[in-house]
Amino acid sequence: MFRLRQTVAPVLLLALPLALGSCAESGPSILAEVLTRVDPPLSGTARSVLIISLDTVRADHLSVYGYERPTSPNLEAFAQVATLYTQARAASPWTLPSHATLFTGIYPFEHGARTYSKPRNVSSTGRQNNAGPLDREFLTLAELFARNGYRTAGFVANDGFLTSRWAIDQGFEEYDATRGYADDVNRRAFDWLEKIGDEPFFLFLNFMDAHRPYNSSPPEGFTDFGGPEASAATLKGLYPEVLGKPGLRPPEMFERLIGQYDNALANLDAGLGQLFDKLRELRIFEDLLIVITSDHGEYFGEHRLIEHSKDVYEGGLHVPLLIKAPGQAQGRRDDALVSHAHVPGIIISYAALSKITKAEAETLTRHWPRMSVIAENYYSRPRDLRAEWGARFDRVRQVVYDGDYKYIDSSDGKSELYDLSSDPEERVNLFARQPDVAARMSELLRSQTEATRRSETVEVSEDLTDEEIEALRALGYLDDAG
């Protein structure tokens, strides 16, 4: 694994040991003071919290966001009693850094759970690893809620980058990362909820139906494009076509892939419906704080991209976010920019936490107010870096959103600027045409990332186990050669 040697500005410590501070400088009054800058104002107190991560779900393929296929009827019903955020962005276009941000309230440039640079002639042994875990010095939501007497559990289907190796399990008294689709995750969650009875809880569920191999067996009313094995074969066939042959877009293969993906979304949504029914059966749905989001999206040929984890365009970053406050009975819509980094602040706003210091509350709400949003991708996974197209992804890409503008700073010098209001598909790069805007956005990004950036100094060990290698291969992060 990585052993990181990082530097963090002492005045802006991003995470603090659990023993930090005394109860004299903690509790609701401190929390209320810090949260005065949270927008919109929040009200109501949640006895329990449920975070649902829909792995690899892009917002524009959900019918609750206007997609033409009925991929999310249960989410549409949920939105009638929740707030739907139309402009939510992932912290990164892949699993590990986005989940780390979701649980800490800080971005990948701060927490360091991301990929790092590796030599181009990377190993083909199958034990190659260029990702670093979330450092256990960082305070996570699960640790905070456990300290405050909540039962904590995580039941996740992503057995590649959400296992204990990557330290996303910090603070969970029970944590099970086992591959499976929605019905399996639900079964594990239902058993746990029955076991804990009326105790307050902090529960994290991760569903993988929309991640390779897609849970693409056709739901009723949907076209049969083949099951999970067929979706994996489609993706495998598209890699050389999309990444290796510039400009080539085989339409029949993309039609099949998108059909398989949409089927998976519908199956995932059916699982969410079963979950909501169970929560109502247990009579806890109404008073729960429920957060539903995705860690990243998926590419279907846009910008010569396939799957995810490779770049920072909207197909990989525009994600769903729906939040039901305790007791909320009417839906509302929020069109402001929002990020994974804002979710912890929203969550603790609703929680009656007595054991929290001012410094911890300030860290969890560090990136309010929502005037700008950041997203990042560092290099790519070894599978891509050692491929014939590897040089293309051997770079750091940082994004800042501000109003309608999106600026991409690229370490290879190929920076980009888009006006998403007139160009949502990012076809017209305005970097050379609007140098003043590009310069302003570049300075905005620099000012928000410079003071708290972690060091790039890393030591790499190639120590993935056989089980970890197989899990990553099944999820598409390693090719057949490893």
Secondary structure per residue as TSV (DSSP state, phi and psi in degrees):
chain	resnum	aa	ss	phi	psi
A	1	M	-	360.0	175.7
A	2	F	-	-80.0	143.4
A	3	R	E	-119.1	108.0
A	4	L	E	-88.1	135.0
A	5	R	-	-112.2	103.7
A	6	Q	-	-119.2	161.4
A	7	T	-	-121.6	132.0
A	8	V	-	-130.9	134.2
A	9	A	-	-56.0	125.5
A	10	P	G	-57.3	-34.1
A	11	V	G	-72.2	-18.9
A	12	L	G	-121.3	50.0
A	13	L	-	-58.6	130.2
A	14	L	-	-90.1	-17.8
A	15	A	-	-150.4	151.5
A	16	L	-	-134.0	145.2
A	17	P	-	-59.2	156.1
A	18	L	T	-61.2	-24.3
A	19	A	T	-82.7	-1.6
A	20	L	-	-59.5	133.2
A	21	G	S	72.1	164.3
A	22	S	-	-109.7	166.7
A	23	C	G	-64.1	-15.2
A	24	A	G	-64.1	-29.5
A	25	E	G	-115.4	56.2
A	26	S	B	-154.3	176.9
A	27	G	S	99.4	-173.4
A	28	P	H	-58.0	-38.1
A	29	S	H	-65.6	-42.1
A	30	I	H	-64.5	-43.2
A	31	L	H	-61.2	-43.4
A	32	A	H	-63.0	-38.0
A	33	E	H	-62.9	-44.9
A	34	V	H	-68.6	-38.1
A	35	L	G	-82.6	4.1
A	36	T	G	-63.6	-19.7
A	37	R	G	-95.2	6.3
A	38	V	-	-79.0	131.5
A	39	D	S	-128.1	127.7
A	40	P	S	-80.0	161.9
A	41	P	-	-58.5	142.9
A	42	L	-	-118.1	152.5
A	43	S	-	-145.4	162.7
A	44	G	-	94.2	151.4
A	45	T	-	-120.8	130.4
A	46	A	B	-93.1	128.0
A	47	R	S	-75.4	-32.7
A	48	S	S	-141.0	160.5
A	49	V	E	-130.6	136.2
A	50	L	E	-127.0	120.8
A	51	I	E	-108.6	126.3
A	52	I	E	-117.6	119.7
A	53	S	E	-105.7	115.3
A	54	L	E	-92.7	91.8
A	55	D	T	-57.6	128.9
A	56	T	T	68.0	38.4
A	57	V	-	-112.0	115.2
A	58	R	-	-88.1	140.8
A	59	A	G	-61.1	-39.1
A	60	D	G	-76.8	3.6
A	61	H	G	-107.3	12.2
A	62	L	S	-105.9	132.9
A	63	S	G	-64.0	-24.2
A	64	V	G	-66.1	-19.3
A	65	Y	G	-103.6	13.1
A	66	G	T	101.2	4.2
A	67	Y	-	-65.8	144.1
A	68	E	S	-71.3	-29.0
A	69	R	S	-83.5	143.8
A	70	P	-	-78.8	66.5
A	71	T	-	-81.3	-15.2
A	72	S	-	-144.4	56.2
A	73	P	H	-61.5	-34.9
A	74	N	H	-71.3	-34.1
A	75	L	H	-68.8	-34.2
A	76	E	H	-61.9	-43.1
A	77	A	H	-65.2	-40.8
A	78	F	H	-61.1	-38.8
A	79	A	H	-63.5	-18.3
A	80	Q	T	-70.6	-15.6
A	81	V	T	-128.1	24.4
A	82	A	S	-142.2	172.8
A	83	T	E	-99.3	125.1
A	84	L	E	-100.8	119.0
A	85	Y	E	-93.0	117.2
A	86	T	E	-83.9	-18.7
A	87	Q	E	-122.1	46.2
A	88	A	E	-83.9	140.7
A	89	R	E	-126.9	139.4
A	90	A	-	-71.2	151.9
A	91	A	S	-71.2	-23.5
A	92	S	S	-160.1	156.9
A	93	P	S	-85.4	25.0
A	94	W	S	-153.0	171.7
A	95	T	H	-62.6	-57.0
A	96	L	H	-60.1	-55.7
A	97	P	H	-64.5	-35.0
A	98	S	H	-67.1	-43.5
A	99	H	H	-67.0	-36.4
A	100	A	H	-61.1	-40.2
A	101	T	H	-67.5	-41.0
A	102	L	H	-58.7	-32.5
A	103	F	H	-96.2	-12.7
A	104	T	H	-117.8	-20.7
A	105	G	S	79.8	10.5
A	106	I	S	-126.0	156.5
A	107	Y	-	-83.1	165.2
A	108	P	H	-56.4	-34.7
A	109	F	H	-64.4	-18.0
A	110	E	H	-96.4	-46.6
A	111	H	H	-88.0	-19.8
A	112	G	-	77.9	2.8
A	113	A	-	-83.2	88.3
A	114	R	S	-163.3	-175.0
A	115	T	B	-87.3	157.9
A	116	Y	-	-129.8	166.2
A	117	S	-	-67.6	142.3
A	118	K	-	-137.0	156.6
A	119	P	-	-59.4	150.0
A	120	R	S	-62.2	-36.3
A	121	N	S	-86.3	58.3
A	122	V	-	-67.3	160.6
A	123	S	-	-63.0	148.4
A	124	S	-	-109.9	19.9
A	125	T	S	-76.9	-13.5
A	126	G	S	91.2	-6.3
A	127	R	-	-105.3	15.0
A	128	Q	-	-70.9	133.6
A	129	N	-	-142.4	125.6
A	130	N	-	-124.3	23.3
A	131	A	B	-112.4	142.8
A	132	G	-	-107.5	148.1
A	133	P	-	-79.4	171.6
A	134	L	-	-72.9	121.6
A	135	D	-	-63.0	137.1
A	136	R	T	-74.1	-0.4
A	137	E	T	-72.5	-19.7
A	138	F	S	-81.6	136.9
A	139	L	-	-78.1	125.0
A	140	T	-	-105.2	163.0
A	141	L	H	-57.7	-42.1
A	142	A	H	-62.2	-40.3
A	143	E	H	-63.8	-41.4
A	144	L	H	-64.9	-44.5
A	145	F	H	-70.0	-36.0
A	146	A	H	-62.4	-41.6
A	147	R	H	-60.6	-30.5
A	148	N	T	-92.7	15.0
A	149	G	T	91.6	7.7
A	150	Y	-	-82.6	144.6
A	151	R	E	-73.2	135.6
A	152	T	E	-125.8	136.7
A	153	A	E	-152.9	150.4
A	154	G	E	-133.7	127.4
A	155	F	E	-122.3	109.1
A	156	V	E	-125.1	148.3
A	157	A	S	-97.2	-14.7
A	158	N	-	-84.1	96.0
A	159	D	T	-91.9	16.4
A	160	G	T	-98.4	-61.7
A	161	F	T	-117.8	16.1
A	162	L	S	-121.1	21.4
A	163	T	S	-86.2	175.2
A	164	S	G	-63.1	-24.2
A	165	R	G	-54.6	-35.4
A	166	W	G	-96.9	4.4
A	167	A	T	64.2	23.5
A	168	I	T	-76.7	-12.3
A	169	D	T	-83.9	5.1
A	170	Q	T	-57.5	126.5
A	171	G	T	92.7	-7.2
A	172	F	-	-91.1	123.3
A	173	E	S	-71.6	-28.4
A	174	E	E	-132.4	127.7
A	175	Y	E	-145.9	121.4
A	176	D	E	-130.2	111.3
A	177	A	E	-105.6	97.6
A	178	T	-	-134.4	128.8
A	179	R	-	-62.8	140.2
A	180	G	-	171.5	171.5
A	181	Y	-	-99.3	-170.6
A	182	A	H	-57.4	-41.6
A	183	D	H	-62.8	-33.8
A	184	D	H	-71.6	-43.7
A	185	V	H	-61.9	-43.2
A	186	N	H	-59.6	-44.0
A	187	R	H	-58.1	-45.9
A	188	R	H	-64.3	-40.8
A	189	A	H	-67.4	-41.9
A	190	F	H	-62.4	-42.5
A	191	D	H	-59.9	-42.2
A	192	W	H	-68.6	-43.3
A	193	L	H	-61.7	-39.4
A	194	E	H	-64.6	-35.8
A	195	K	H	-69.8	-38.7
A	196	I	H	-85.8	-12.4
A	197	G	T	64.2	-128.1
A	198	D	T	-91.0	7.9
A	199	E	S	-70.1	143.7
A	200	P	-	-65.7	146.0
A	201	F	E	-142.0	159.9
A	202	F	E	-124.7	110.2
A	203	L	E	-121.3	133.1
A	204	F	E	-118.2	125.8
A	205	L	E	-122.3	135.2
A	206	N	E	-122.9	121.3
A	207	F	E	-107.1	135.3
A	208	M	-	-115.3	17.3
A	209	D	T	-60.2	-29.2
A	210	A	T	-98.1	8.8
A	211	H	S	-102.4	147.0
A	212	R	S	-51.8	133.3
A	213	P	S	-79.0	128.1
A	214	Y	-	-57.5	145.0
A	215	N	-	-80.0	70.6
A	216	S	-	-99.6	9.7
A	217	S	S	-56.7	133.1
A	218	P	-	-68.6	124.6
A	219	P	-	-70.7	167.2
A	220	E	T	-59.7	130.7
A	221	G	T	89.7	-4.0
A	222	F	S	-108.1	152.4
A	223	T	-	-71.3	142.9
A	224	D	-	-82.7	109.3
A	225	F	-	-109.3	12.5
A	226	G	-	99.0	160.4
A	227	G	-	-87.5	-163.4
A	228	P	H	-54.6	-42.9
A	229	E	H	-63.4	-36.3
A	230	A	H	-66.3	-38.4
A	231	S	H	-66.2	-39.6
A	232	A	H	-63.1	-38.3
A	233	A	H	-67.0	-39.2
A	234	T	H	-62.2	-46.0
A	235	L	H	-62.5	-43.2
A	236	K	H	-60.5	-39.4
A	237	G	H	-70.7	-27.9
A	238	L	H	-81.7	-22.2
A	239	Y	H	-54.2	-57.0
A	240	P	H	-67.1	-28.3
A	241	E	H	-70.2	-39.8
A	242	V	H	-88.1	-48.1
A	243	L	H	-85.8	-28.0
A	244	G	S	-97.3	-13.9
A	245	K	S	-130.5	91.8
A	246	P	T	-54.1	132.6
A	247	G	T	88.0	-11.5
A	248	L	-	-89.9	125.2
A	249	R	-	-132.6	91.7
A	250	P	-	-66.6	105.7
A	251	P	H	-63.1	-37.2
A	252	E	H	-67.7	-32.3
A	253	M	H	-71.7	-38.3
A	254	F	H	-70.2	-36.5
A	255	E	H	-59.8	-42.1
A	256	R	H	-66.9	-45.1
A	257	L	H	-62.2	-46.3
A	258	I	H	-65.5	-37.2
A	259	G	H	-62.6	-40.8
A	260	Q	H	-65.5	-41.1
A	261	Y	H	-65.1	-45.5
A	262	D	H	-63.9	-37.7
A	263	N	H	-60.7	-41.1
A	264	A	H	-63.3	-39.5
A	265	L	H	-63.2	-41.1
A	266	A	H	-64.9	-39.2
A	267	N	H	-66.3	-39.6
A	268	L	H	-61.6	-45.7
A	269	D	H	-61.7	-37.2
A	270	A	H	-61.7	-39.2
A	271	G	H	-64.1	-37.8
A	272	L	H	-64.7	-38.4
A	273	G	H	-59.6	-41.5
A	274	Q	H	-64.1	-39.2
A	275	L	H	-63.3	-47.4
A	276	F	H	-60.4	-41.0
A	277	D	H	-60.6	-41.3
A	278	K	H	-66.1	-40.8
A	279	L	H	-63.9	-36.8
A	280	R	H	-70.4	-39.1
A	281	E	H	-60.1	-37.4
A	282	L	T	-80.3	-3.8
A	283	R	T	60.7	40.8
A	284	I	-	-123.6	-4.4
A	285	F	T	-60.1	-49.4
A	286	E	T	-63.1	-39.1
A	287	D	T	-91.7	-0.6
A	288	L	-	-77.3	145.4
A	289	L	E	-90.3	116.4
A	290	I	E	-117.4	124.3
A	291	V	E	-115.0	122.8
A	292	I	E	-120.9	123.7
A	293	T	E	-149.7	-174.6
A	294	S	-	-129.9	150.9
A	295	D	S	-76.5	-24.9
A	296	H	-	-175.1	174.3
A	297	G	-	-101.0	-146.5
A	298	E	-	-153.6	141.7
A	299	Y	E	-99.1	142.0
A	300	F	E	-125.2	47.9
A	301	G	S	101.5	-14.3
A	302	E	G	-60.6	137.2
A	303	H	G	53.5	33.5
A	304	R	G	55.8	47.3
A	305	L	-	-126.6	150.0
A	306	I	E	-140.2	144.6
A	307	E	E	62.0	-128.0
A	308	H	S	-153.3	-172.4
A	309	S	S	74.2	7.5
A	310	K	S	-109.4	-29.4
A	311	D	-	-157.0	179.4
A	312	V	-	-118.8	32.5
A	313	Y	S	-83.2	170.7
A	314	E	H	-63.5	-31.1
A	315	G	H	-58.9	-26.5
A	316	G	H	-97.7	-15.3
A	317	L	H	-115.0	-26.9
A	318	H	B	-80.1	110.1
A	319	V	-	-122.4	161.0
A	320	P	-	-73.4	150.4
A	321	L	E	-149.7	117.0
A	322	L	E	-129.4	132.0
A	323	I	E	-130.3	122.3
A	324	K	E	-102.4	116.1
A	325	A	-	-74.9	156.7
A	326	P	T	-60.5	126.7
A	327	G	T	81.3	-1.0
A	328	Q	-	-66.2	131.2
A	329	A	-	-120.6	-7.3
A	330	Q	S	-129.4	143.4
A	331	G	-	-79.0	152.4
A	332	R	E	-144.3	165.7
A	333	R	E	-123.8	134.7
A	334	D	E	-123.4	116.6
A	335	D	E	-98.9	7.8
A	336	A	E	-81.5	154.4
A	337	L	E	-62.3	136.7
A	338	V	E	-148.4	152.6
A	339	S	E	-131.2	163.7
A	340	H	G	-52.0	-32.7
A	341	A	G	-65.9	-17.6
A	342	H	G	-89.7	-18.0
A	343	V	H	-62.5	-44.6
A	344	P	H	-57.7	-37.8
A	345	G	H	-62.4	-40.8
A	346	I	H	-63.4	-44.0
A	347	I	H	-63.4	-49.2
A	348	I	H	-70.2	-18.6
A	349	S	H	-63.3	-29.9
A	350	Y	H	-95.6	-7.6
A	351	A	B	-100.2	139.8
A	352	A	-	-86.8	81.5
A	353	L	-	-101.0	117.3
A	354	S	S	-91.9	-24.0
A	355	K	S	-108.8	80.7
A	356	I	-	-151.3	133.7
A	357	T	B	-88.6	163.2
A	358	K	H	-61.6	-41.2
A	359	A	H	-62.7	-39.6
A	360	E	H	-67.5	-42.7
A	361	A	H	-62.9	-39.4
A	362	E	H	-66.0	-36.5
A	363	T	H	-66.1	-45.6
A	364	L	H	-67.1	-20.5
A	365	T	T	-114.1	21.7
A	366	R	T	-53.2	-37.2
A	367	H	T	-100.1	17.7
A	368	W	-	-87.2	154.6
A	369	P	S	-74.0	172.7
A	370	R	-	-90.2	54.7
A	371	M	S	-79.8	-25.3
A	372	S	-	-150.2	159.9
A	373	V	E	-133.5	142.6
A	374	I	E	-116.8	146.2
A	375	A	E	-141.9	155.2
A	376	E	E	-148.0	151.6
A	377	N	E	-143.6	130.7
A	378	Y	E	-111.2	108.2
A	379	Y	S	57.8	-143.4
A	380	S	-	-152.6	-171.2
A	381	R	-	-81.8	158.5
A	382	P	H	-54.7	-33.5
A	383	R	H	-54.2	-43.3
A	384	D	H	-78.3	-38.7
A	385	L	H	-65.8	-29.2
A	386	R	T	-96.7	1.2
A	387	A	S	-79.2	171.9
A	388	E	T	-63.0	-22.9
A	389	W	T	-98.2	14.2
A	390	G	G	-61.0	-36.3
A	391	A	G	-59.8	-29.3
A	392	R	G	-62.8	-30.8
A	393	F	G	-106.6	7.2
A	394	D	-	-87.2	68.0
A	395	R	S	-160.9	163.8
A	396	V	E	-104.6	132.6
A	397	R	E	-125.1	120.0
A	398	Q	E	-120.1	139.3
A	399	V	E	-119.0	141.9
A	400	V	E	-130.5	131.8
A	401	Y	E	-102.1	138.0
A	402	D	E	-150.3	110.9
A	403	G	T	62.8	-130.5
A	404	D	T	-86.0	-9.2
A	405	Y	E	-90.2	144.2
A	406	K	E	-128.8	122.7
A	407	Y	E	-113.7	131.8
A	408	I	E	-113.4	114.3
A	409	D	E	-91.3	126.2
A	410	S	E	-123.3	129.5
A	411	S	T	-67.0	-15.9
A	412	D	T	-88.7	7.4
A	413	G	S	86.7	-2.8
A	414	K	-	-97.6	64.2
A	415	S	-	-75.6	158.2
A	416	E	E	-140.1	154.4
A	417	L	E	-139.9	131.1
A	418	Y	E	-133.2	147.6
A	419	D	E	-102.7	100.7
A	420	L	T	-70.1	-18.8
A	421	S	T	-68.3	-35.3
A	422	S	T	-106.2	-12.9
A	423	D	-	-141.1	65.7
A	424	P	T	-65.1	-20.1
A	425	E	T	-92.2	4.2
A	426	E	-	55.4	53.8
A	427	R	-	-95.5	-25.0
A	428	V	S	-115.8	105.9
A	429	N	-	-78.6	116.6
A	430	L	-	-94.9	8.9
A	431	F	T	-56.3	-45.5
A	432	A	T	-80.8	-25.4
A	433	R	T	-81.6	-29.7
A	434	Q	-	-127.0	67.8
A	435	P	H	-62.6	-31.3
A	436	D	H	-66.1	-42.8
A	437	V	H	-66.1	-42.8
A	438	A	H	-60.8	-41.6
A	439	A	H	-65.5	-41.1
A	440	R	H	-63.0	-43.5
A	441	M	H	-68.0	-37.4
A	442	S	H	-62.3	-42.3
A	443	E	H	-68.2	-36.8
A	444	L	H	-61.2	-44.1
A	445	L	H	-63.3	-46.1
A	446	R	H	-60.9	-44.4
A	447	S	H	-64.9	-28.6
A	448	Q	H	-90.4	-12.8
A	449	T	H	-117.5	-16.9
A	450	E	S	-70.2	-44.8
A	451	A	T	-69.7	-30.8
A	452	T	T	-116.1	20.4
A	453	R	-	-73.6	136.2
A	454	R	-	-80.2	156.2
A	455	S	-	-67.1	150.3
A	456	E	-	-85.5	-2.5
A	457	T	-	-72.1	118.7
A	458	V	E	-137.7	156.6
A	459	E	E	-119.1	129.8
A	460	V	-	-109.6	133.5
A	461	S	-	-121.7	136.4
A	462	E	-	-96.2	81.2
A	463	D	-	-124.0	28.3
A	464	L	-	-64.6	138.1
A	465	T	-	-79.4	167.3
A	466	D	H	-59.0	-39.8
A	467	E	H	-65.5	-40.2
A	468	E	H	-67.5	-38.9
A	469	I	H	-61.3	-44.7
A	470	E	H	-64.5	-40.3
A	471	A	H	-63.1	-45.4
A	472	L	H	-67.3	-35.5
A	473	R	H	-65.5	-42.9
A	474	A	H	-64.0	-29.8
A	475	L	T	-89.4	2.2
A	476	G	T	90.2	8.4
A	477	Y	S	-88.7	-15.0
A	478	L	S	-127.8	144.9
A	479	D	-	-88.8	-175.5
A	480	D	T	-64.2	-23.1
A	481	A	T	-84.6	-4.2
A	482	G	-	111.1	360.0
